Amino acid sequence: MSFKVFLSHSASPEDQPVVWRLQTLASSYGIELYVPPRGAGFDKLKSRHRAFTWVGVKRELDRSDCVIALITTTITSNTQKELAYGLERKKLIVPILGPTVDSTKLQTQFPSCFQFHLYEDPGRVATEVMNYLSKQKMQKMDKEAKQAVAALVAIGVGMLLLSAASKS
């Protein structure tokens, strides 16, 4: 049985490829990473189809061992809904925040938030996440799974920083 991670994200459209690359990389670490549907196509679905999709999203959240919340700009309503459901289900949530995200509201909801900044080593965030995860008591999350999640965070942050640097 593989380790399952739900990736809740508020990535800008230009950062969307990073989200999909993370899903591919996760499988190489033996992690099943679920990425919920986002974007113009999803937003244009009729409400009954979106409701059906929400049922699927909740099912994937229920199946997940942990949630990574990758919030690069603002917290969208989809991300808020997913995180609220994750909290309700007592899931371990690891919020990763972009440089412009105001963390004050999130810090009241989560024991730890991890913010990355432009032009800094993504290893700092990965180390903070690894230290946080090492203190968590989860039956299914062994040392290798914790290291893999921290590595995914480092890779994701690194790709987002590269993407931001290429835009400036």
N, C-alpha and C positions, 0 to 999 in steps of 0.2 A: 504494500500500500504506500503510495507516494505522499509526500508532504504537500498540502494544498494551501495556496495563498490567494487571497482575493485582492486585486489591485483596484482600489477606488481612486479615481483620478479626476483632476480638474486641469487637464493639460490644454494649452492653447492649440489651435489647429496645426500650427507649424511644429509643435512638439509632439504631436500624435505619433509620428514614426518611432520616437523613443519608446513610447508605451508598447508598441507592437514588437520592437526589438527586444525589450525586456521579457516579453512573453516567450520569445524564441530562446533567449539565453537561459531563462528559468528551467526550461526542459532539459538543458544540458547539465544542470545542477541536480536533476532529479526532482524538481519542484513543478507541480502542476499549478500554473498561474492563470487565473480566470480574469479576463478583462471585460467589464460590462460594456454594452454597446453605447456609443456616443456619436455625436455629429449630426450634420444636417439631415441625412437620410433617416436616422432614428427619430429625430425631432419632428419630422414630417409624417411619421406614422400616425394612423388614426388612433384615437385614445384607447380603443379596445385592444389594439395590438400592443400599445405601450404598457397597458395593464398586464397583458399576458407576459410581456417581457419582464416586468417587475416581479412577477411570480418566479420566473427563472433566475433573476438576480438574487432574490431572497433565498432560493434553493441553493445557489452557489455560495452565498454568504454562510448559510447553515452548514454546508459541507467543509468550509474552509477552516484551517487550523489557525490562521492569523490573517490580518488585514494590513496591507501597506496602503496608506493614503498619500498619494503623490499630488500635491497641490502646488502648481507652478505660478498661478496668477491669483485667482479668486476662488472661493469655495462655491461651486455651482449647486443648484438645488438637487441634482442627482447625487452629488457627492455627500451633501448634507443628509439626504435620505438614507444613503447606504451606511454612513457612519452612525447615524442614529439607530438604525436597525442592528448594526454590529455591536454597539454599546448595549442595546437591549438584550442581545444574545450573549453578552459577556465575552466577546471576542477580544483577543489581544490585538490592539490597533497601534500601528507605528506610523505617526504622521510625519511626512517629509515635506517641508515647506520651502517654497522658492524665496528668493531674496526680497521680493516686494510684498509678500504675504504678511498681513498683520496677525501675529500669533496670539494676541491677548485673549480673544474669545476661545480659541482652541485650548489654551493652557488651562482653562477652567474645566474643560471636559476630559482631558487626557493627562495622565501622570507625567508624560514626557512628550515634547515636540522637538523635532530636529530640523533646524533651518540651515540651508546652505546659502553661500554667498558667492558672487562672481569672483573669479580669479583666486579661488582658494582650493586647496587640496581636498578632493571629495573623500579622501581617506579619513579625514576628521569626523565627518558625519557617520561613516561606516563604523568607526571605532566607538563613537557614542552609542550607535544602535546596538553594536555587539555587547557593550557594557550593560546596556539596558536589558537586552534579551537574556544575558547570562544571569540576571537577577530574577527573571520570570520563571515560575514553576509551571511547566507544561509537560504533561506526560508524553505527548507525541513529539515534542520539539527537543531533539537531542542536540549535542554540541555541533554536529555536522549541519543540521538543519539551521541552527542559529547562525553559523558561519556562512551558509549559503544565502540566507536572507540578508545578512549584512553585506555580502559581496554583491548581491543584486542591487541593494541600495547604493553602494559605491559606484557600480557601473551606470545605474540610472542617473545619478547625480552628475557623474562625469560626462555622460552623453548630453545632458541638459546644459551643462556648462559649455561644452564644445559648441552646441547649437547656439547658445547665447553669444559666444565669442564670434561666431561666424556672421552674426547679424550686425555686430557693431563695427 
